[in-house]
Amino acid sequence: MNFFEELFGDVVVLTVNLERGTIKNADEFKHRLVSIIDKGYNKIVIDIFSCTFIDSSFLGVLVSILKRVVRLNGDLKLVGFQPAVRSMFELTRMFRVFDTFSNKDEAVNSFK
């Protein structure tokens, strides 16, 4: 299983259980997130701790889903950055776009 969902009240935490988030997994990732939104959830935390690499297609999914949940008065937050993924987010300035946290509890509690 590449993705695991947990529910904390009205916040869904989606754990990405992939070493590399690439175009190979981007469609499945997007489908899973759209399914969460279609169920009525607009507060989402994505735990990417297992990912040592994320490519532009995977990042594109994150951006498109963020736009979608913001239109629904929600938000998408990220947690669990490995060094290479953190560097990529810094280089692309995505830290300005996404709220990021060091652990799931902080991210979930930020919705309160």
N, C-alpha and C positions, 0 to 999 in steps of 0.2 A: 504494500500500500504506500503510494507516494505522498498522500495528503491525509491528515488526520484532523477532524473537527472536534472542538470542545465548546460547550456553551456555558457561559458565566453570566447568568441573568439574560440581558438582551445583547450581550457582546459575544460574537463568535471568534474563537481563536483557531486559525488554520495553521497547523504545523506542516511545513514543507520538509518531507523526509527524502531529500535528494542531495547528493554531493554536488551536482552541477545542475543549475537551472538554465536550460538551454531551449532552443527552438524545438527540440525533440519532445519536451514536456510542456511547452507553453500553451498548447491548445487544451490539454487536460487541466492545467492550472486555471486557465481562464474559464473553462466550463464549470469547474468546481466552485469558483468564486461567483459566477453568474447564478449558479444554482442556489448558493447561500442568499444572494440578494433577492432572487425570485421567491424565496421562502419568507421574505419580509424583513430580513436583517440588514441594517445599514451601518452597524458598528462592528468593524472587523479589525482584528489584530492578526498579522501574519508573522509567524515565527520562522525565520530563515537560518536558524543556528546551524543546521546540518549542511547548508550550502557553502562550499568553498569558492564557488564561481557562479556568477549570474551573467548571462549574455543580454544583448539589447532586446531580443524578442521577449524574454522573461521580464525585463524591466518595463517594456512597453505594456505588458499585461498589467503590471502594477499601476502604471500611470493611467491606463484606460479605466481600470476598476476604481481608482481613487476618484476620477472625474465623475463616474457613475454614482458612487455613494454620496459624494458631496451634493450632487443634484437632488438626492433623496434626503437631504439634511443629515447625513451621517458622516463618517470619517473612516479612514483606513490608516492603521498605525503599524509600524514595523519593529521587530525585536530580534536580537540574536545575530549580530554581525560578526562574521569571521574577518580577519584582516584584509584579505583580497577584495571581499565584497565591500567592506567599509571604504577602502581606497577608491573603488569604482564609484561609489556613491559620492565621495568627496570630489573626485575629478569631474564628474558629470553634474555636480552641484545639486544632486537629488536630495541632499539633506535639507535644502531649502524648501522642498516640495512636501516631503513626508515628515511626520512626527516619528521619532525613533526613541526606543527605550532599551534599557539594559536587560530587563526581564519581563516576563508575561504579566506578573502581578501589577507592576507599575503601568504597563500599557493598558490593561483592563481597567484599573482604577482611574486612569486619566479620563475616562468617559463619564465619570460621576460628577 
